[in-house]
Amino acid sequence: MASWRDGEANLCQRRERPGHGAGAPGREVILTGPADAPPSRTIPQVLADAAARDPDGIWVRSDAGTLSFAAALGQVAAAAASLRDAGVRHGDLVMVTARTTPEYLICWLALTTLGAVVV
């Protein structure tokens, strides 16, 4: 078992065992973190921090062009408000059927901002 550390805090452990999974053929790699330690920031908070630091920085590139951190944050906020108005609440399970596009990422972040779970 290997572990990655930030100072003295154990951030993640990597366990390998025989099986099928994301690792090389015939083995499974499992990444785990401390179960009792909540994350210090959520992914939407990381986006907000990046938008505050570098609003015009590129958040994502796609065939349709680029989207800045600030623009993405604005779209996430607008999508979250629409989803909240539609009745999505913290803890709700929401199925999203879409290709992996910038719009999917915006939707995922909006749902996560509300505390909903994308399934």
N, C-alpha and C positions, 0 to 999 in steps of 0.2 A: 504494500500500500504506500503510495506516495502522497505527500501533502504539500500544499502551497501555503506560505505564510506571509502575512503583512505585519512586520514587527513580531509581536507575540500572539496576535490574533490568528486563529486557524480559520482561513477563509473557505477552503474547499479541500476535499480529499478525493483522490482518484483510486478506485479499487478495480482490479481486473480479475475476471474469472472466466473459466471456459464457458462457451455458449455462443449465442448469435447476438450481434448488436452493432453499435457504431464503430467499434474498433476493427482491427484486422480480422480476416476470416477466422472463425473458430474461437473468438473471445468477445467478451462483453466488457465495455468500459462504463463504469458508473461514477458520476460526479455527485458528490454530496456535500452539503454544508452543515454547520451546527444546527440541529433541530430546534434548540431553545433560543436561538439568537435571531430576532427579527432583522430584516434588511435595514440598513441605515437610510437608504433612499429607494424609492420606487423608480421604475423606468420612466414614467411620465415626469418625475422630479428631475431625473438626469437630463431629459430633453429641455425642461424649463431652465435648468442651470446652464446648459449649452447655449440656449437662446439668449440668456442674459449676458453671457461672456462674449459670444460671437454671433449676433443676430443674423448677419448676412452669410455666415458660414454654410457650406453645403451639408445638408442632412442626408439627402438621398439623391442619387442619379438614376434615371430610368430612360427608356426610349422616348418618353414624353418630355424629357428635360430634367431640370434640377429643382429641388425644393430646399429653401433655406431653413435653418433652425427656427427662426421667428415665424415664418410662414407656416411651417409644420405645427408649431405650437398653437397658432391661431386656428388652424383647421381642426386640430384635436379638440380645442375648447368648444368650437362651434358644433362639431359632431357629438361631443359629450352632452352639450346642452340639448341637442335634438333627441338624443337617445334618452336622456332624463325626462324630457317632455313626453316621450313615447311610453314612459313607464318603466324603463330599465333602472333597477336598483342594485345596491351593494349585495353581493352574494348570488345574484341571478346568473343562471347558466344561459349563455347565448351562443347559438351555432351560427358561424359565419361561413358561407360557401362562396369563395372568391379565389381568384388567382392571387399569387403573391405579387402585389403591385403596391405603389405608394398609397393608393386609396385603402388597400387592405391594412397597411401599417397604421394609417390614420385611424381607421375603424378599431383596430386592436388596441391602440393606445387610448382612444376615447373610452372604450369599454373598461379597460384597466383603470383609467382615471376614476371611473364611477365605482370601481370595486367589483365589477361583474367578471365572470369567468368565461373566457372564450373556449368553446368546445368544438 
